[in-house]
């Protein structure tokens, strides 16, 4: 089944269906995870085009990230400061993904986001 272009019954070409923000986020997340799962270099992980595209989606993706983080430590701790401009992580916890995740979830609760 073709995804693009789509033709209606009159033969007119229709634009592809709009992708929701969450669908785009999840698609980019899957690409990012697939391409970086084997990497240990933080610069390469956060420099990946899909990661940068997720950040470019802005505040609309923050709730999805926070929901993911409730399941356990997450590398979204590296995207959230770029999106929100905040940094609730104490210097002593920097680099500890578990502690960083906890700090972000506490921040979200204080802001009424969770």
C-alpha positions in Angstrom: 0.0 0.0 0.0 1.6 3.3 -1.1 2.2 5.9 1.6 2.8 8.9 -0.7 1.5 10.2 -2.9 -2.1 9.3 -2.2 -4.8 9.7 -4.9 -8.4 10.2 -4.1 -11.2 8.8 -6.3 -11.0 11.6 -8.8 -7.3 11.0 -9.3 -6.2 14.1 -7.5 -3.0 13.7 -5.4 -3.6 14.3 -1.7 -0.9 15.3 0.8 0.2 12.5 3.2 -1.8 12.4 6.5 -0.5 14.8 9.2 1.7 13.2 11.7 0.9 14.0 15.4 3.6 15.5 17.5 3.7 12.3 19.6 3.9 10.1 16.5 6.8 12.2 15.2 8.5 12.1 18.6 8.1 8.3 18.8 9.4 7.8 15.3 12.4 10.0 15.9 13.0 8.4 19.3 13.0 4.9 17.6 15.5 6.1 15.0 17.7 7.7 17.7 17.6 4.6 19.9 18.4 2.3 16.9 21.3 4.4 15.7 22.9 5.2 19.1 22.2 2.1 21.2 25.7 0.8 20.7 27.4 4.2 21.4 29.1 5.3 24.6 30.2 8.7 23.3 27.7 11.3 24.7 28.7 13.8 22.1 27.7 11.5 19.3 24.5 10.4 21.1 23.2 13.9 21.7 24.5 15.1 18.3 22.5 12.6 16.4 20.1 14.3 13.9 17.0 12.6 15.4 17.9 13.8 18.9 18.3 17.3 17.6 15.0 17.0 15.7 13.3 15.9 18.9 14.7 18.9 20.7 13.4 21.1 17.9 9.9 19.8 18.6 10.0 22.0 21.7 7.8 22.0 24.8 5.2 19.8 23.3 7.3 16.7 23.7 8.2 17.4 27.4 5.1 15.5 28.7 6.1 12.4 26.6 9.6 12.5 28.0 8.5 12.9 31.6 6.1 10.0 31.2 8.9 7.8 29.8 11.1 8.9 32.7 8.5 7.7 35.3 9.4 4.1 34.1 13.0 4.5 35.0 16.3 6.4 34.3 16.3 8.0 30.9 18.7 9.9 28.6 15.9 12.5 28.1 17.8 14.2 31.0 20.1 15.5 28.2 17.3 16.9 26.1 15.2 18.6 28.8 17.6 21.4 29.7 17.8 22.3 26.0 14.0 22.4 25.6 13.0 23.9 28.9 15.9 26.1 29.7 15.9 24.6 33.2 18.4 22.5 35.0 17.2 21.0 38.3 20.1 18.6 38.6 22.5 19.4 41.4 26.2 19.4 40.4 26.9 16.4 42.6 24.4 14.3 40.6 25.5 15.4 37.2 26.4 12.3 35.2 24.2 10.0 37.3 21.3 9.3 35.0 19.2 7.8 37.8 19.6 10.9 40.0 19.2 13.2 37.1 15.9 11.5 36.2 14.7 11.9 39.8 15.6 15.6 39.8 13.7 16.1 36.5 10.6 14.3 37.8 10.7 16.3 41.0 11.0 19.5 38.9 8.0 18.4 36.9 5.9 17.8 40.0 6.8 21.2 41.4 5.7 22.8 38.1 2.5 20.8 38.1 3.5 18.9 35.0 3.2 15.4 36.6 
